[in-house]
């Protein structure tokens, strides 16, 4: 069990420390067990993993551009990339073993494989993952292991044992499912085969193409962690642009939606971000096609992805600024109907990260725990505050992608 804070912060009649806690992996302390990650500073409370899948770290100019977007890690990439340039820019890699030298200090982790659950039948797929996991055992390499899965690994037609067996093969897991972009949300109930998150509404056609679905995907993975009795990092896998163009049911993301994927995932305890920046399939002459949206934005400034890439930078840098807060254990508290929230405490302040549940819009009433008795709530980075009356405050969420961060002095 995670240790309780050494200083008990009390306000009003109830100590916040007496609220139950959300299970977690230990935050920065998690990375201390892996020599390469610890030596690289991943155990720093101000560090939060923000990566790009198959980025383009082939030039110093691109590295600096990606870093300006808040990216600090490359998951896969050009094996000819300069380790010296990556190191000089303070960035890291999680390349596949064959793509990175064994003595590459910036290689903090190992990508074991991708979407094995979708490319193999269950038994041979699991055997493959177990073989690779043994081959790249962190005890031998000093590097943590990472794998990404298809969304099929958390659907109702596979057993929880199936999910736990696969998740147990690596240290860090993620699932790719691009709700804003993909057409499956429009295929009716038959295509929406998700397990129902405990204590939540299921993902259904009416709220599938909303930020709330990304949060529920994280919650479903938390249930896998609970079932296997292991608290280990779960990373979010948002996308910059549509993975399939803009026909056949595919849709391009707005800049607001680009950011909302991340906030919904963070609220549901995502411990890292891996951006998928590719749109390989053209179905319309006006489609936005890219092998790496970040590189194309830097070189070509294409209209179809320029604003989306700017949104990536905005949300990445915001997450980075919140890292010391995010790297603390959350408190469990239900703020009220229709809210989707995360409660943290840092430096004598409570922080509430908030969106709406099920893609809802409109006004939401937040009921504070008794340990929060401040008279006003500051809305961070919005230059406004909200009065607290009778232990409650009210705020507006005009769009399903709207998010707010509230700060309350203790």
NORSULMO-V383515 format. One record per residue. N is the residue number from 1. PSI is psi in whole degrees, -180 to 180 (NA if undefined). NEAR is the number of other C-alpha atoms within 8 Angstrom. D_FIRST is the distance of its C-alpha to the first C-alpha in Angstrom with 2 decimals. Layout:
n->(N N)
psi->(PSI PSI)
near->(NEAR NEAR)
d_first->(D_FIRST D_FIRST)
//
This chain:
n->(1 2 3 4 5 6 7 8 9 10 11 12 13 14 15 16 17 18 19 20 21 22 23 24 25 26 27 28 29 30 31 32 33 34 35 36 37 38 39 40 41 42 43 44 45 46 47 48 49 50 51 52 53 54 55 56 57 58 59 60 61 62 63 64 65 66 67 68 69 70 71 72 73 74 75 76 77 78 79 80 81 82 83 84 85 86 87 88 89 90 91 92 93 94 95 96 97 98 99 100 101 102 103 104 105 106 107 108 109 110 111 112 113 114 115 116 117 118 119 120 121 122 123 124 125 126 127 128 129 130 131 132 133 134 135 136 137 138 139 140 141 142 143 144 145 146 147 148 149 150 151 152 153 154 155 156 157 158 159 160 161 162 163 164 165 166 167 168 169 170 171 172 173 174 175 176 177 178 179 180 181 182 183 184 185 186 187 188 189 190 191 192 193 194 195 196 197 198 199 200 201 202 203 204 205 206 207 208 209 210 211 212 213 214 215 216 217 218 219 220 221 222 223 224 225 226 227 228 229 230 231 232 233 234 235 236 237 238 239 240 241 242 243 244 245 246 247 248 249 250 251 252 253 254 255 256 257 258 259 260 261 262 263 264 265 266 267 268 269 270 271 272 273 274 275 276 277 278 279 280 281 282 283 284 285 286 287 288 289 290 291 292 293 294 295 296 297 298 299 300 301 302 303 304 305 306 307 308 309 310 311 312 313 314 315 316 317 318 319 320 321 322 323 324 325 326 327 328 329 330 331 332 333 334 335 336 337 338 339 340 341 342 343 344 345 346 347 348 349 350 351 352 353 354 355 356 357 358 359 360 361 362 363 364 365 366 367 368 369 370 371 372 373 374 375 376 377 378 379 380 381 382 383 384 385 386 387 388 389 390 391 392 393 394 395 396 397 398 399 400 401 402 403 404 405 406 407 408 409 410)
psi->(136 144 151 155 143 -29 120 118 120 141 131 -137 -10 138 131 -33 -14 -9 150 157 152 131 141 176 -5 -1 -139 -31 -23 -40 -12 -24 -8 115 -45 -42 -43 -44 -28 -5 15 -14 7 127 -17 2 137 127 122 109 169 137 125 56 -166 67 42 -9 156 -36 -41 -40 -45 -37 -47 -41 -35 -24 4 5 136 -5 144 120 110 176 -171 118 -15 5 148 117 -32 -42 -41 -44 -42 -29 6 32 172 168 151 65 161 151 -36 -12 0 136 146 -27 16 108 -27 -5 94 -19 174 128 112 -47 173 130 38 -34 -23 -16 -13 156 158 -49 -52 -30 -44 -39 -40 -46 -39 -37 -46 -38 -41 -40 -35 39 125 -28 -26 -36 -23 6 138 161 150 141 146 144 163 164 -17 -18 -13 29 163 -16 8 150 157 -32 -39 -48 -47 -36 -44 -44 -30 -11 -17 172 -40 133 156 165 136 123 111 80 -41 -32 -39 153 -9 -29 -23 7 5 178 -33 -27 -14 87 28 148 154 118 135 130 11 166 148 163 126 171 -31 -25 14 -47 50 165 -31 -29 -36 -37 -40 -32 -39 -41 -39 -36 -33 -35 -32 -45 -44 -41 -32 -4 32 124 106 158 140 128 148 151 76 166 151 -47 169 137 -8 28 -145 23 172 25 -12 150 145 149 143 161 -38 -38 -36 -46 -39 -34 -42 -47 -41 -38 -41 -44 -29 32 27 133 6 166 133 109 132 115 19 147 86 -16 115 124 -5 141 -22 6 154 107 132 140 -22 104 -31 -43 -43 -36 -38 -43 -43 -19 44 134 -35 -13 -4 -49 -33 -42 -38 -37 -37 -47 -41 -48 -37 -47 -29 -46 -43 -39 -28 -1 -45 -27 -46 -28 27 160 135 154 144 120 133 111 -14 170 134 4 149 111 163 133 125 160 130 131 53 26 146 142 130 116 124 140 -174 157 151 30 21 163 166 -166 141 139 128 120 119 149 156 -25 -5 106 20 157 -15 156 126 131 109 134 19 2 44 162 162 133 147 126 123 39 16 155 160 141 164 143 86 -21 158 -21 0 137 152 151 125 142 132 126 140 NA)
near->(2 5 4 5 6 4 4 8 9 11 12 9 7 9 12 12 10 6 9 8 8 8 6 10 8 8 13 12 8 10 11 11 7 11 9 13 16 12 7 9 8 12 13 7 10 9 12 12 9 13 13 13 12 12 14 11 13 10 10 9 6 12 14 9 9 11 11 8 12 11 11 12 12 16 14 13 12 11 6 5 10 9 8 6 10 15 10 7 9 7 12 12 12 13 15 11 10 6 9 10 7 5 4 8 7 12 13 14 13 14 14 14 10 8 10 10 13 9 7 8 8 8 6 8 12 11 8 8 13 9 8 9 12 7 6 11 10 10 6 6 7 11 15 13 15 13 13 11 15 11 9 9 10 12 10 9 5 10 7 9 6 10 12 12 9 10 10 8 9 13 11 12 13 11 12 11 7 8 11 11 13 13 10 8 13 7 9 9 8 6 8 12 9 9 9 10 11 4 4 6 7 8 12 9 11 5 11 11 10 13 14 13 13 12 13 11 9 14 10 12 10 9 9 12 12 9 9 8 6 7 9 10 12 14 13 15 12 13 12 15 14 15 12 14 16 12 9 6 8 13 13 10 13 7 11 9 11 15 12 12 11 12 9 13 13 10 13 11 8 13 12 12 13 13 12 11 16 13 14 9 8 11 10 8 5 4 10 11 10 10 8 11 13 10 10 11 12 9 6 6 9 8 6 7 13 10 9 13 13 10 12 12 11 10 10 12 10 8 9 11 8 8 12 11 9 8 11 10 12 10 11 10 9 5 10 9 6 9 12 9 11 13 12 13 11 10 4 8 10 13 12 11 12 13 14 15 9 11 11 9 10 8 9 12 11 10 9 10 8 10 12 13 10 9 7 9 13 10 13 10 4 5 6 7 8 11 8 11 7 4 11 10 12 9 8 8 13 8 8 12 11 10 11 9 10 12 12 12 7 11)
d_first->(0.00 3.81 6.32 8.95 12.38 14.63 17.48 17.43 19.81 21.95 24.73 26.92 25.64 21.98 19.17 17.53 14.29 14.63 14.59 11.83 10.04 10.85 8.44 9.23 9.83 9.35 12.98 15.51 13.31 13.23 16.97 17.04 16.79 20.11 23.02 25.26 22.88 21.68 25.34 26.34 24.12 21.66 18.93 20.97 19.38 22.83 22.87 22.32 23.68 26.90 29.01 32.20 32.95 36.22 37.21 40.28 39.45 43.02 44.37 43.41 44.57 42.23 39.26 40.03 40.49 37.20 35.45 37.19 35.57 32.10 31.63 30.05 29.65 31.96 30.74 33.82 37.14 40.41 40.24 43.09 41.10 41.45 38.43 40.08 40.38 36.80 35.67 38.17 36.71 33.15 32.08 30.29 30.81 29.14 32.40 33.01 33.66 37.41 37.60 36.15 37.25 34.90 35.14 34.48 32.02 31.31 30.08 26.30 25.55 27.50 28.54 28.63 30.65 31.21 31.61 31.94 31.14 34.23 36.51 36.08 36.14 32.78 33.41 35.02 32.63 29.59 31.55 32.34 28.76 27.70 30.68 29.99 26.32 27.53 30.25 28.00 25.05 23.07 23.27 27.02 27.36 24.61 24.34 21.74 23.22 23.83 25.64 26.99 27.91 30.43 29.54 30.76 27.48 26.02 29.20 29.76 32.21 29.75 27.24 23.47 23.75 26.00 23.53 20.58 23.00 24.12 20.79 19.59 22.52 21.30 18.46 19.50 21.22 23.55 26.18 29.63 31.27 33.62 34.19 36.54 38.73 38.95 41.37 39.23 38.31 42.00 42.49 41.68 39.20 39.91 38.43 35.22 33.30 29.73 27.18 26.62 23.24 21.65 22.64 24.89 28.53 29.45 31.11 34.82 38.08 38.29 35.14 34.63 36.19 34.01 31.00 28.92 29.16 27.32 24.38 24.49 24.55 21.22 19.85 21.34 19.57 16.18 17.19 17.98 14.53 13.20 16.04 15.41 11.72 11.34 10.16 13.17 15.72 18.33 21.57 24.35 27.91 30.42 34.15 36.77 39.77 40.65 40.20 43.41 45.80 47.00 48.89 48.08 45.45 43.60 43.15 42.71 39.87 40.73 39.18 37.24 35.81 34.87 32.65 31.36 29.83 27.49 26.62 25.87 23.56 21.80 21.32 19.55 17.08 19.34 18.16 21.72 25.31 27.96 31.41 33.92 37.19 39.77 42.30 44.34 46.37 49.39 50.80 52.78 54.92 53.05 49.59 47.26 46.87 44.74 43.17 41.10 41.38 40.37 43.18 45.64 44.83 45.50 48.66 50.21 48.62 49.08 49.24 47.28 44.09 44.66 43.04 40.12 39.40 39.72 37.10 34.74 35.30 34.77 31.40 30.16 31.14 29.66 26.26 26.67 27.51 24.35 22.11 20.71 19.76 18.54 16.28 14.09 11.42 13.56 14.04 15.12 18.77 21.96 24.77 27.51 29.63 30.28 27.70 25.10 22.74 19.70 18.79 17.70 18.32 19.85 22.53 23.31 23.75 22.14 22.79 23.42 24.13 26.39 28.62 30.15 29.07 31.42 33.67 34.91 36.98 38.21 36.97 33.47 32.50 29.10 27.92 25.70 23.01 24.57 22.70 24.82 28.37 30.14 33.67 33.57 31.41 32.23 32.43 31.44 34.27 36.51 38.38 37.97 36.11 35.75 36.30 33.80 35.63 34.26 30.68 31.52 32.87 34.64 35.04 36.86 35.77 39.16 37.97 35.27 34.14 34.01 30.85 30.27 27.81 27.92 27.18 27.17 27.46 25.30)
//
